[in-house]
């Protein structure tokens, strides 16, 4: 898409990229291509990543929450307009926590792309 925008005067849309990446991840997950270490019964896991194309620049946030069997409970991806990478990372964690709570989660392991993890 980036090359298409650069060389063919096509419109570049970060939201379109986020949708395509989310769709791709869902397809490979459903195909069983993603490894998953099972959690203890009752635990869910949030894998998340927030990033910006500079500091500050266009930013985005995405995450997936799975139950203890590795089944996807929910996923999200959103554009954040102009933000820093720290804001994007923190926004992603907060958004994931809110969505997990709304879905009824009481025990959550959080793993961010940067390697940080926490038990809640």
Protein Blocks (a to p, Z undefined) as FASTA:
>chain_A
ZZmmmmnopacdfklmmmmmmmmmmmmmmnopaccddddehiacdddddddfbdcddddd
ddddddfkopafbdcdddehjadfklmmmmmmmmmmmmmmmnopabdcdddfkopacdZZ
